[in-house]
């Protein structure tokens, strides 16, 4: 979800417009900046596939000397089970603690000397190992990263140390009401779905993993049919191709076939769960099914959620002082969802106001002038978040893996600009419903019928 850093005024019924005149003017000004912030031309981005089936996307960025390299492994939650959930998070973190050719001390010393950063992350649809370096250190940084990917040592002592750190983090996430309510709400929607097994794992699943488990899982992932390489920076496509072929040309292709995850079986239901806890304010989150990145409704719903977030801020926080945080967020998973969230001492009143804004969005059709200004501001903020090479690489990968191909990234602005006011109204009616609410606080303060009503 691309969210604005500024806050807009609420929709005005009398004029069928979303923003006040002064803010419309401001958005027209900053909207013009979107042209400067847009990504490079299509000719600056190319793809190639090695003889053994490894696809690489290369984006030439000549405006700076930073090079971002990201290697993706498809599957995410579909690669794991309840028993080994969290294995890829642990595996890639442990891989950075030393390789067969670069012991941990040497690896850390060289990375520090060059200022190169190598890290990893796991998600519902893929895992990634990412490297960021300056151009002059690209060759050596690539060598270190390739050895982390191909030849991790998985020393038992290092695995145990990393595992303890991850397990401690998993325990702490339930100490924080913000993260707890997010987990509870998502799990309501994700029941009977591959996403129910979190890529972070659980205390029990991660504790049970061994160095041998990591080695076996790593061997399974090293097939080019499930891998993707993305490079963004001031390096040539020929240079990148030579490095990809030299480092990964001997890997087997494997037989991985990408399949779309099933729809959420609970998507058409409403649910409400309160976890009693003595907190200063109640924490509420309502997760619901949403169109994925490759769906025709995604551009319109992205704008709709952006508007809704601003309405929540204005109506719940500014006008009524019911909260310090009310929001709406759209994710970009392959089986996608979005959520509403609010922290408030008066949960029923706050949620009624949020439902009123949803009703308004579902009933009203915006004036075209107001929508065009909103789109300008939306795109400006979107492109401002793509100023770094690693952000551009990540977005190219996201579209390639989840959005129908990386070329759609280059036409995103065109898709957004084609959204009409009627589209906003339609997607709000189609998706803003069937909320799976979780709350942390005092159960006596919640009207269950209210939360189950949408």
N, C-alpha and C positions, 0 to 999 in steps of 0.2 A: 504494500500500500504506500503510495507517495503522498505524504501529508505536508500541508503548507506550514511554514514557520510563522506566518502571521495569522490573525484570526479575523474572520469576516462577520459582518453584521447578518442578522437573521433575515429570512425571507419575509417580504412585506406583501400581504394579501392584496392590498389596494392597488399596487402597481405591478403585481406579478413579477417581481424582480427579486433577486437574491441579495443584492448588495446595495448599500447606500451610494449616492452619486459620487461622493469623494473617493470611495474605495473602488468604484468602477473605473474612475479616471486613473487611479493609482495602478490598478491592474492592467489597464491598457498600456501604461508606460513600461511596467516591468515585463508585460507580455512581449513587447518588442525585443527585450533582452533574450528571449528564448531562441531567436534566430542565431545569436552569437554563441549560445550554450549548446546548440544541437550537436550531435555527434558528427564525426567526419563523413565524407561522402562514401557511397557504396564501394567505389573503386579502391578505397583504402583498406577494405576488409575482404579477405579471400579465404578459401578453404582448400584443403588437399587431404587425401587419404593415402596412407602408406600401403605398400603391397600386402602387408599382413592385416590391413583393415582398421588401422588407427586413424580416426578423423581428427584434424587439427584446424582450428579457426585462428587466423592471424589478422591482427588489426595494427596497421602502421600508424603510430602516433609520434609525429616529429617535433611536437611542441615542448617536450621535456625529455629528460634523460633517465626516467624511471621505466623499468621493464617489469610487467606483471605476468607471471606464468601460473596457470591453474590447471590441475589435472583432476578430472572428475571420474567417479566410479558410480555407475547407475545402480539403482535398486532401492537404496535406503531401507525403509522398514520392511520391504518385501524380501530383503536379504537375511532377515533375522527372525527370531521367534521369541516367545516369552522367556525361554530359558537363557538365551544368549543376547538379549537386548542390551545395547550399549557396546557391543564388541567392536564396531568400527570406530567409535569415538575413542575407545581405549587403544585400539590397534594403531591408529594413525598418530595419536599423541605419543605412544611408546616408540613408534618408528623414528621420531625426531630425537630420541635419546641415545642415538648411536647406530652405526651401520657396520657392515662387515669390512668396509674399506676406510671408514672414518669413525674412530672411537668418539665417545661423547665429548671428551675434553677437547679433542682436535676440532670436532664439528662446531662446538660452541665458540671456540677461539676464532676460527675462520669466519664464522657468521658475524661475530662481534667486530672483527677487524674490518670487514667490508661494509658493515651496516645493513647486511641482508637479513630479511625476515622470512622465515619459513614456518607456516603453521597449518593447521588442519581443522576441519569441521565436518560434522555429520548431520544429515537432515532426513526428512521423511521420504525424499525421492532420490537422493544421491549423497555421496560423501566427496570431499574435495581436499586436496593438498595444494596449498598456495604459496607462491614465492614472490617477493618483491625486492628488487635490487636496482642499483644504478647501472647504466649502460657499460661502464668500464669494467664492472665486476660480473657481467652477464655470463661469461664462459665458465668461470669457477663456480658461480652460484648455481648454474644449471647442473653442473657435475654433482654438486652436493645434493641438490634436490632429487636428481635421478637416482642417486644411491639410496636416499631415504625411501623412495617409492619402490625400488627394485630389490634392495638388499638390507632391509632393516634387521638389526641384530636380535631384538626381542630378548635381551638379557633378563633373566628371571628377577634379579634385584631391582632393575630399572622398571620392569613391568609392575612389580609389587609397589614401588614408590608412586608411580603414576596412578595405579589403581586406588591406592589410599587417598590420593588427592581428589580423584573423581568421586569416590564413594562419600567423602566428606562433603563435597559440593552437593551431591544428591540428597544427603540428609538435611543440609541447610535450606534447600529450596522449599521444604515443607515448613520451615520456621518463618518464612516470609509470606505474609498473606497475599501479596501481589502474585507471586509465582504459584502459590498453592491454588488460588482460585482459577488461575489460567489452566493448570493441570486438570483440576476437577471438571471444569466446563468442557474442555476439549475431549476428555475421556467419555463424557456423556454422549457426544456426537460420534466419537470414533469407535464405540463398542461394535464388536463383530466386524472390524475392518483392520487391514494391515497396519494402519496408523496407530492402532491401540498400543502396539509395541513401540514405545518411544525410542528414537535413536540414541537418546542419552542413557537409556537403560534404567534399572532400578537398583537400589542398594543390594538386593539379593542376587540379581542377575550379574552385575558387574563383579561382586565379591567372588562369585563362583568361577570366573574366567581365569584361565591359566595362560602362560606363555605359549604352551603347545596349541591351545585354542587359537591364539592370535596367528601363529604361523600357518595353521591349516586354513584359516579364513583368508589370510593374505594370499595364499597360493590360489585360492578360488577366485579372488577378485582380479588377478593379473591376467586378464584376457582382453584383447583390444576391442572385442565386440561390445564390451560394457564400459570402455574408457573413452574419454574425450579430453583433448588438450586445447587450451585457449591461451593465446599470447597477445598482449597489447603493449606496445612500446616502440621505441625508435630502433628497431631491428628489421632487417629485410625478411621477406617471405622465404627466400632461398636459404638464408642462414638458419631460420627456424626449421625448415624442412630437413636440412642436413642434421641438425641436432636431434630432432624427433626420430629420424631413421637410425641414427647411430645409437641412441639410447634405448629405443623401444622396438627396433626393427626385428629383433629376434623373438619377441613374445608371440605366443600362440594366439590365434584369433578367438578361439573358444566358441561356444554355441549359445551365448546369451542372446535372448530376444526380448526387446522392450515391450511390455504389455501394460495397457492402462489399468490403474487400480479400479476396483469396483466402486460403485456409488455408495454413499453412506446409507446403511439400512435404516438408520434412525432419522434420516433427514426430514421426513414428513411429520415427525412427532414434536411435541413440546415437552420439556422436562424442567424440573426445578429441584435443586438440592441445596440444603443449608448445612454447613459445617459449623457447629457451635464453637466459638472461641472468644475469649475476652479481649476484644480489640477496641481501640478508641473510636474507630469508624468502621462501617460495614464495607466489605469489598464484594463487588458484583461483576460477573462477566457472563454474557450470553453469546454462545457460539452457534453459528448456523451455516448451512451449506451455501456455497456461492459459486459462480461460474469460474472455471479455470482459465489460465492465461490464453489458451488456444481457442477459447469459446468466443463467438461473435459478440456476446453480451459483455465481455470483460471490459472493454474501453468505457462503455456507458456506465457500468456499475462502479468502475473506479472513480469516475467523476461524481456519481451519486453518493458514494461513501464519503468522499472528500467534503461534499456539501453537508452531509449529515453530521460529520464531525464538527464542522463549524457551527451548525445549529445547536448541537449539544453544548458546546462551549458557551455560546451566547445565552441560550435559554435556561440551561441548568445552572451554570456557574455565575455568569455575569448578572443576569436579571434576578435570579432567585436565591443566589448564594447557597445552593444546596450541596456544593461539592468543590473540591480543588482540582478534580480531574474527571471529566466525562469524555468519552471518545468512541469513535467507530473506526475499525481497521479491517482492510481487505488483505488477505494473504495471497500467495502465489504458488501453492502446492498443486500437484497434478490432480489430486482429488481435493478440490479447494473448499475453503471456508472463510468466514469473516466473523468478527465479534463486536459486540457492544460492551463497554466497560464503564463503571462509575464507582467512586468511593464516596460514601455519604453517610451521615448520621440519620438521615430520613429516607430510607430506601424506597418506600412506596411512593412518596411524593416525587422523588427524582425520576423513578422509572416511568411514572405516569407522564411526566413532562417529555421524556425521551420518546415514549410511544406517541405522544401528540405530534412530535416532529416527524416521526415515521408516517403517521396518518397524513400529515400535510404533504409530504413528498409523494405519497401514493395518490393523492387527490389532485394536486395542482400541476399544471403544465407551465414551465418557466417561460418568460419572454425570451425571444431569441437573443436580444442584445445583452441581457444579463448572463445568459449561458455562454456567449462568446467570450465575455470578460472572464468568466470563471475558468473556461478552457485555457485562456492565455496564461492566467496565473498558475493553473495546474501544470501546464507544460513547462513553464519557467522553473518551477520548483523541481519537477522531474529531471530536467537536464542539469540543474545545479548539483544534483546528487550524483551526476556522472562525470564530474570534473577530473577524477583520478583515473589512472589507467586500470587499476585493479577493479574499480567500480564498473568500468566499461567492459572489462573481460567477464566479470560476473554476470552482467546483464546479457551479454552475448550468449553465454552458457545457459542462462535461464531460458532464453527463447529457444535455443537449440534443443534443450532437453525437455522443455515443458510447453513451449509456446508455438510449435509448428515450424520451427526453423529459425536460425539466427537472422535471416533477412527481414523477418517481421520487426525486429528491433529497429531497423533503419526506416521502417514505414509507420512506426507507432504514432508519430505526430499526425500523419494523414488519417489514421483510423480514429484518433481522438477528435480531430477537427470535423470528421463526418458525423459525429454524434449529434442527434437532434434532441430538442426538448422533449418530444414525445418518447424518445428512447429512454431518457432518464425516468420519466413517469412509469413506463412499462416495466423496466427492470426493478424499480422499487416495489411494484406490486408483485413481481415474480419471486423476489428473493428475500425481501425484508419480512420474514415470518419464520415460524417454527424454531423459536429460540430455545437453546439448551442452557438454561441459567444455572450457574453455581454461585453460591454466596458464602461468605465467611463473616460471622457476627452473631448477633442475638436472634434466634429463631422467632421470638415473640414479636419482633419488629417487622416481620415480612408477611404480606398478604399473598399467600400461595396462589389463590385464584387469579390475582393480577398477573403474576409472573407466568402463569400457565395460559394466559388468554391470547397470546399471539403465536 
